[in-house]
Amino acid sequence: MRTPMVKRALDLAVSLGALLLLAPVMALVALWVRLDSPGPALFRQTRLGRKDVPFELYKFRSMVVREVVDQYREAVVEQGRDPRITRAGRWLRATSLDELPQLWNVLRGDMSLVGPRPLLPEQQAAVPARFRRRFTVLPGLTGLAQVRGRRGLDWPEQLSADCDYVDTQSLWRDLGILLATVRVVVAAQGIYGGAGSNWRAYLPGEQRRQDEEVRES
């Protein structure tokens, strides 16, 4: 059996089994999110999948509901006390339980258990040509960048890790990344990143604009 078929079979078995096993936990989390702050339990967001095909990603809502969010101007969430994050959201992010609904994305085939994390459409312009091959595979619930430091990595380091995965992917590596993810989640490493490492700093023309601001000051 070819590796892609085995990988898909693993995705189906694990995501379906986890959804069934964790259904009571997810129901309780959904209830907590609803009671903790006004708004739905689930957060839906358009992300880019394999070959840049957009899909709807699901997470437990960890932030207050806002009508409009400008991703280009959105301030970076650098710590858990950010007023945009709900009380439940701080705990969900610290434990990564907010990501559990993405098991449904894995079951549907939008994502895999392991692969580069799915990007926002706005982030696409911040991906240089040398890193474009990250889009040749399904995005993952976890990935090499997540076990190397998550949001603690600079944006180019995250993209480099994504491409390292694409170049060296195998079922054994997937299993190793899944095991390493457990360690990272338990240690609560790299949950928040700094503004300097954020993708917005790498948009075309952004570095030039920053240089001009420095010269003017």
Backbone torsions as a table, in degrees:
resi	resn	phi	psi	omega
1	MET	NA	134.7	-177.7
2	ARG	-69.2	151.8	-177.3
3	THR	-55.7	-45.4	178.6
4	PRO	-57.6	-35.9	-179.7
5	MET	-70.0	-39.5	177.9
6	VAL	-66.3	-41.1	179.5
7	LYS	-62.3	-42.4	179.2
8	ARG	-67.1	-38.8	178.2
9	ALA	-63.0	-39.9	177.3
10	LEU	-64.8	-42.7	178.1
11	ASP	-58.7	-46.0	-178.2
12	LEU	-64.6	-46.3	-176.8
13	ALA	-65.0	-46.4	-176.5
14	VAL	-70.9	-44.9	-177.4
15	SER	-65.6	-43.9	179.1
16	LEU	-65.6	-44.8	179.2
17	GLY	-62.8	-42.0	-179.2
18	ALA	-67.6	-39.3	178.8
19	LEU	-63.3	-40.6	178.6
20	LEU	-68.9	-44.1	-177.6
21	LEU	-68.8	-38.7	-174.7
22	LEU	-94.7	5.2	-178.0
23	ALA	-53.9	-45.9	178.7
24	PRO	-62.2	-40.7	178.9
25	VAL	-63.6	-45.2	-179.0
26	MET	-65.0	-35.0	177.3
27	ALA	-64.9	-41.4	178.6
28	LEU	-66.9	-40.9	178.3
29	VAL	-63.3	-43.4	179.2
30	ALA	-60.1	-42.3	178.3
31	LEU	-63.8	-42.2	179.1
32	TRP	-61.8	-44.0	180.0
33	VAL	-61.2	-42.8	-179.1
34	ARG	-65.6	-39.5	-178.3
35	LEU	-76.8	-26.3	-174.7
36	ASP	-75.4	-35.2	-178.5
37	SER	-156.5	153.1	-179.0
38	PRO	-62.9	137.3	177.1
39	GLY	131.9	174.8	-178.2
40	PRO	-73.8	161.9	178.2
41	ALA	-75.3	-34.2	-177.7
42	LEU	-100.8	145.2	175.0
43	PHE	-111.4	127.5	-179.4
44	ARG	-114.2	137.7	-176.1
45	GLN	-149.9	139.7	177.2
46	THR	-74.5	128.8	176.1
47	ARG	-129.2	166.8	179.1
48	LEU	-99.1	130.2	179.0
49	GLY	-103.1	-153.6	179.3
50	ARG	-61.3	137.3	-178.3
51	LYS	58.8	30.2	176.0
52	ASP	67.5	14.7	179.6
53	VAL	-73.9	124.0	-178.8
54	PRO	-73.8	149.0	174.2
55	PHE	-148.3	167.3	-179.0
56	GLU	-96.3	116.8	-179.8
57	LEU	-93.7	144.3	-178.7
58	TYR	-114.4	138.2	174.0
59	LYS	-144.6	160.2	167.6
60	PHE	-73.3	135.6	-177.5
61	ARG	-65.5	127.5	179.9
62	SER	-118.9	0.2	-178.6
63	MET	-126.3	161.4	177.0
64	VAL	-66.4	151.7	-179.2
65	VAL	-75.1	129.7	175.6
66	ARG	-129.7	143.0	-175.1
67	GLU	-67.6	-44.3	-176.8
68	VAL	-130.0	133.5	175.9
69	VAL	-127.3	115.2	177.3
70	ASP	-89.3	104.4	-175.2
71	GLN	-63.0	-27.1	-179.7
72	TYR	-73.2	-27.6	-177.1
73	ARG	-110.6	-3.3	-178.3
74	GLU	-61.7	127.9	178.4
75	ALA	-66.4	145.4	180.0
76	VAL	-71.0	134.3	175.0
77	VAL	-79.7	107.8	-173.1
78	GLU	-104.5	-10.4	179.3
79	GLN	-161.2	161.1	-172.7
80	GLY	-68.8	-14.3	-178.8
81	ARG	-90.4	11.4	176.5
82	ASP	-57.7	130.3	-177.0
83	PRO	-63.3	-15.5	177.9
84	ARG	-76.2	-19.3	-177.6
85	ILE	-91.1	132.6	179.8
86	THR	-76.3	168.4	177.0
87	ARG	-61.4	-46.0	177.1
88	ALA	-63.9	-37.2	-177.7
89	GLY	-62.2	-35.5	178.8
90	ARG	-60.9	-42.2	-179.5
91	TRP	-73.3	-39.9	179.7
92	LEU	-62.6	-41.3	178.8
93	ARG	-68.7	-39.3	-178.9
94	ALA	-64.0	-31.1	-178.1
95	THR	-101.2	-4.6	-177.0
96	SER	65.1	14.6	178.0
97	LEU	-69.2	-18.6	177.6
98	ASP	-64.3	-19.1	-178.1
99	GLU	-84.9	-10.8	-173.5
100	LEU	-54.9	-39.3	179.9
101	PRO	-60.3	-16.1	178.3
102	GLN	-70.1	-10.4	171.3
103	LEU	-60.1	-30.9	175.8
104	TRP	-66.6	-39.3	175.6
105	ASN	-62.2	-38.1	177.5
106	VAL	-65.8	-44.0	179.8
107	LEU	-62.1	-38.7	-179.8
108	ARG	-71.4	-22.4	-177.2
109	GLY	97.7	4.6	175.6
110	ASP	-70.0	-32.1	-174.8
111	MET	-136.0	170.8	172.5
112	SER	-118.5	168.5	175.4
113	LEU	-63.2	-38.4	-177.6
114	VAL	-127.2	134.3	178.8
115	GLY	166.1	177.3	175.5
116	PRO	-61.5	141.2	179.2
117	ARG	-64.0	140.5	-178.2
118	PRO	-68.0	133.6	-176.6
119	LEU	-93.1	158.5	170.5
120	LEU	-72.0	151.1	175.7
121	PRO	-56.5	-34.1	-179.7
122	GLU	-66.9	-24.5	-178.0
123	GLN	-78.6	-15.4	-175.2
124	GLN	-57.7	-38.7	-178.5
125	ALA	-68.3	-17.4	-180.0
126	ALA	-93.0	9.0	178.4
127	VAL	-102.7	106.0	179.2
128	PRO	-61.5	159.6	-176.2
129	ALA	-57.1	-34.9	-176.9
130	ARG	-68.1	-14.8	179.4
131	PHE	-107.8	5.6	-173.9
132	ARG	-64.5	-21.9	-177.6
133	ARG	-68.5	-8.0	174.6
134	ARG	-62.1	-22.2	-178.9
135	PHE	-87.6	4.0	-178.5
136	THR	-85.7	-5.9	178.6
137	VAL	-125.5	163.5	176.3
138	LEU	-64.1	140.1	174.2
139	PRO	-67.1	160.2	-173.9
140	GLY	-120.4	158.9	171.9
141	LEU	-65.9	-33.7	171.6
142	THR	-141.4	170.1	-177.4
143	GLY	-162.9	-177.0	-177.4
144	LEU	-64.1	-38.0	178.5
145	ALA	-63.8	-33.4	-178.2
146	GLN	-69.8	-36.3	-179.8
147	VAL	-85.0	-12.6	177.2
148	ARG	-90.4	-10.4	179.7
149	GLY	155.0	-5.6	178.7
150	ARG	53.5	-131.4	-176.8
151	ARG	-74.5	-6.0	175.3
152	GLY	-72.7	-13.9	177.5
153	LEU	-82.9	148.0	171.0
154	ASP	-66.0	158.1	-178.9
155	TRP	-54.2	-48.6	177.9
156	PRO	-62.1	-32.1	177.9
157	GLU	-67.8	-37.8	176.9
158	GLN	-63.6	-45.5	-179.8
159	LEU	-65.5	-38.4	178.6
160	SER	-63.2	-42.3	177.5
161	ALA	-63.2	-39.5	177.5
162	ASP	-58.6	-44.9	-178.4
163	CYS	-71.8	-33.2	174.3
164	ASP	-59.7	-40.4	178.7
165	TYR	-63.8	-47.0	-179.6
166	VAL	-57.5	-40.5	-175.8
167	ASP	-74.9	-22.6	-172.6
168	THR	-126.7	15.6	-172.9
169	GLN	-63.6	143.0	175.7
170	SER	-162.2	165.4	179.3
171	LEU	-64.5	-37.7	178.5
172	TRP	-64.7	-39.1	178.5
173	ARG	-67.8	-38.6	176.8
174	ASP	-58.1	-46.1	-179.9
175	LEU	-63.1	-39.2	177.9
176	GLY	-64.3	-39.5	179.4
177	ILE	-68.2	-39.3	177.8
178	LEU	-62.2	-41.9	178.4
179	LEU	-67.5	-41.6	179.4
180	ALA	-65.9	-30.9	179.1
181	THR	-63.5	-37.7	177.8
182	VAL	-59.0	-43.7	179.1
183	ARG	-63.6	-43.9	-178.7
184	VAL	-64.2	-42.5	-179.4
185	VAL	-65.9	-44.8	179.9
186	VAL	-61.8	-38.2	-179.4
187	ALA	-80.8	-8.2	-178.9
188	ALA	53.7	46.7	-178.4
189	GLN	-89.0	142.5	170.7
190	GLY	63.3	29.8	-178.2
191	ILE	-68.2	-39.3	-178.5
192	TYR	-120.7	147.8	179.4
193	GLY	-119.1	165.8	179.5
194	GLY	-90.0	163.2	-179.4
195	ALA	-62.6	-33.2	-177.6
196	GLY	-68.1	-25.9	-178.4
197	SER	-95.0	2.8	-173.4
198	ASN	-78.1	151.4	-176.9
199	TRP	-62.0	-27.5	-176.8
200	ARG	-63.0	-27.4	179.5
201	ALA	-71.5	-10.4	-176.4
202	TYR	-113.6	12.7	174.1
203	LEU	-68.2	149.0	179.5
204	PRO	-54.0	127.4	179.4
205	GLY	86.6	-12.9	-176.9
206	GLU	-68.0	-42.2	179.6
207	GLN	-65.1	-37.6	178.1
208	ARG	-64.1	-41.7	179.3
209	ARG	-62.8	-41.4	179.1
210	GLN	-64.5	-39.8	178.4
211	ASP	-63.4	-39.0	179.0
212	GLU	-66.4	-39.4	179.0
213	GLU	-64.2	-39.1	178.5
214	VAL	-64.0	-42.9	-179.3
215	ARG	-65.7	-39.0	-178.9
216	GLU	-68.7	-30.2	-179.8
217	SER	-78.7	NA	NA
